[in-house]
Amino acid sequence: MKEELTEDEKKAMDALNYEETRDELERVVEALQAGGLNLEESVHAWEKGQYLAKRAEGMLEKVKGRIEEVQREQQAAGTTAGTQLNFGGNRKAQ
């Protein structure tokens, strides 16, 4: 039976951007659904699909975190609009 994913396979998948990862995952799913793969090929395709799915999910989580960070920054900027805090100082009014 074929070994788990090789490091070269993982490196190649790690080099893909989100859209490429998603497209490759779709190809793997289609191949599994179409049938015709022997057991060894099916297991390998399944492992590849799992790796791609986790990678895509990680990419989405990273983007979600960045979006949430930007939203927090915008909310903080909105709550300090019109005050000295948005100019880098927190001086008291004289």
C-alpha positions in Angstrom: 0.0 0.0 0.0 1.2 3.5 -0.8 2.7 5.5 2.1 1.1 8.6 3.5 1.6 11.8 1.7 5.2 12.6 1.0 6.9 15.7 2.1 7.2 16.7 -1.6 3.4 16.4 -2.0 2.8 18.4 1.2 5.2 21.1 0.0 3.5 21.3 -3.3 0.1 21.7 -1.7 1.5 24.2 0.8 2.6 26.4 -2.1 -1.0 26.7 -3.4 -3.1 29.8 -2.7 -6.6 29.5 -1.4 -8.3 29.2 -4.8 -5.8 26.6 -6.1 -6.2 24.6 -2.9 -10.0 24.7 -3.3 -9.8 23.7 -6.9 -7.5 20.8 -6.1 -9.8 19.7 -3.3 -12.7 19.7 -5.8 -10.7 17.5 -8.2 -9.9 15.1 -5.5 -13.5 14.9 -4.4 -14.7 14.4 -8.0 -12.1 11.6 -8.5 -13.4 9.8 -5.3 -17.0 10.3 -6.3 -16.4 9.0 -9.9 -15.0 5.8 -8.5 -12.6 3.7 -10.5 -9.8 4.1 -8.1 -8.4 1.1 -6.4 -8.2 0.9 -2.6 -4.6 2.3 -2.5 -5.5 5.2 -4.8 -8.7 5.9 -2.9 -6.9 6.1 0.5 -4.2 8.3 -1.0 -6.8 10.6 -2.5 -8.7 10.7 0.8 -5.5 11.7 2.7 -4.8 14.3 0.1 -8.3 15.7 0.4 -8.1 15.8 4.2 -4.8 17.7 3.9 -6.2 20.2 1.4 -9.4 20.7 3.4 -7.4 21.4 6.6 -5.2 23.8 4.7 -8.1 25.7 3.2 -9.8 25.9 6.6 -6.6 27.3 8.1 -6.3 29.9 5.4 -9.9 31.0 6.0 -9.4 31.1 9.8 -6.4 33.3 9.2 -8.3 35.7 7.0 -11.2 35.7 9.5 -8.8 36.7 12.2 -7.4 39.5 10.1 -10.9 40.8 9.3 -11.9 40.7 13.0 -8.7 42.6 13.9 -9.4 45.3 11.4 -13.0 45.6 12.6 -11.8 46.0 16.2 -9.4 48.7 15.1 -12.2 50.5 13.2 -14.5 50.3 16.2 -11.7 51.6 18.4 -11.0 54.5 16.0 -14.8 55.2 15.9 -15.0 55.4 19.7 -12.1 57.9 19.8 -13.2 60.0 16.8 -13.1 63.7 17.7 -10.9 63.2 20.8 -7.2 63.6 21.3 -6.9 59.8 21.5 -7.1 59.5 17.7 -4.1 61.9 17.4 -1.8 59.7 19.4 -2.1 61.7 22.6 -4.3 61.4 25.6 -3.7 64.9 27.0 -6.3 66.3 29.4 -8.1 69.4 28.3 -6.6 72.6 29.8 
